[in-house]
Amino acid sequence: MMEPGQLTIAEAQTKVDEWIRQVGVRYFNELTNLGILMEEVGELSRLLVRKYGEQSFKESDKGKEIADEMADVLWVLICLANQTGVNLTQALEKNFEKKTTRDAARHHRNLVEGNKNE
């Protein structure tokens, strides 16, 4: 049995797929899951804006946790990856390579230039 906090991306994709097939019965279609993903990102955004931005919390925001909203976003993203045949581990590794090559010097300049968006 795996220790808490030690779930790999590949294991997460497998576990989500198993849960969907055993408990959830089936995946919603890709466009429905895209809509759900946008909803979940909106819920995360709402909490982040209230905690770190200038908006105040409403009664309906109480009891909601940023970690739970992030997990909801990740869950639906994993569902979409599973449905579309994307191996998220490979995709993330490839993305690291892309960003490392493209941004090798870019972010170092941010320290000197004061984070200017040009």
C-alpha positions in Angstrom: 0.0 0.0 0.0 1.3 3.4 -0.9 2.0 6.1 1.7 -0.2 9.2 1.8 1.2 11.9 -0.4 3.2 9.5 -2.6 0.8 9.1 -5.5 2.5 9.4 -8.9 0.7 11.0 -11.9 0.5 7.6 -13.6 -1.0 6.1 -10.5 -3.5 8.9 -10.3 -4.6 8.3 -13.9 -5.1 4.6 -13.1 -6.9 5.3 -9.8 -9.3 7.8 -11.4 -10.0 5.4 -14.3 -10.7 2.6 -11.8 -13.0 4.8 -9.7 -14.9 6.0 -12.8 -15.5 2.5 -14.0 -16.4 1.1 -10.5 -18.3 4.0 -8.8 -18.9 6.6 -11.5 -20.1 4.0 -14.0 -18.8 5.9 -17.0 -17.0 9.0 -18.1 -19.0 12.0 -19.1 -18.2 12.9 -22.7 -15.2 15.1 -23.4 -17.1 18.3 -24.0 -19.1 17.8 -20.8 -15.8 17.2 -18.9 -14.4 20.4 -20.5 -17.3 22.3 -19.1 -16.9 20.7 -15.7 -13.2 21.6 -15.8 -14.0 25.2 -16.5 -16.5 25.2 -13.6 -14.0 23.8 -11.2 -11.3 26.3 -12.3 -13.9 29.0 -11.6 -14.5 27.7 -8.1 -10.8 27.7 -7.5 -10.4 31.1 -8.9 -13.2 32.4 -6.7 -11.4 31.2 -3.5 -8.0 32.4 -4.6 -9.4 35.9 -5.4 -11.0 36.1 -2.1 -8.0 34.8 -0.1 -5.2 36.6 -1.9 -7.1 39.3 -3.9 -9.2 42.2 -2.9 -12.7 40.6 -2.8 -14.2 39.6 0.5 -15.7 36.2 1.3 -19.4 35.6 1.0 -21.4 33.2 3.2 -21.4 30.7 0.4 -17.6 30.6 0.4 -17.3 29.5 4.0 -16.1 25.9 4.5 -14.5 25.7 1.0 -10.8 24.8 0.8 -8.3 25.8 -1.9 -6.7 22.3 -1.7 -10.1 20.6 -2.4 -10.8 22.9 -5.3 -7.4 22.2 -6.7 -8.0 18.5 -6.4 -11.3 18.9 -8.2 -9.5 20.6 -11.1 -6.9 17.9 -11.2 -9.5 15.1 -11.1 -11.4 16.4 -14.1 -8.1 17.1 -16.0 -7.1 13.5 -15.3 -10.5 12.3 -16.6 -9.9 14.3 -19.9 -6.4 12.9 -20.2 -7.7 9.4 -19.7 -10.4 9.9 -22.3 -8.1 11.4 -24.9 -5.3 8.9 -24.4 -2.9 11.5 -22.9 -0.1 10.1 -20.7 0.2 13.1 -18.3 3.6 11.9 -17.0 5.1 12.0 -20.5 3.2 15.3 -21.3 4.6 17.0 -18.2 8.1 15.8 -18.8 7.9 17.1 -22.4 6.5 20.4 -21.1 9.4 20.8 -18.7 11.8 20.3 -21.7 10.0 22.8 -23.7 9.9 25.4 -21.0 13.5 24.8 -20.0 14.7 25.4 -23.6 12.4 28.3 -24.4 12.7 30.1 -21.0 16.4 29.3 -20.2 17.2 33.0 -19.8 13.9 34.7 -19.8 13.0 34.4 -16.1 16.4 35.4 -14.9 15.8 38.7 -16.6 12.7 39.2 -14.5 14.9 39.7 -11.4 16.8 42.4 -13.1 14.0 44.1 -15.0 11.5 44.0 -12.1 9.0 41.5 -13.6 8.1 43.7 -16.5 5.6 42.2 -18.9 6.9 43.0 -22.4 
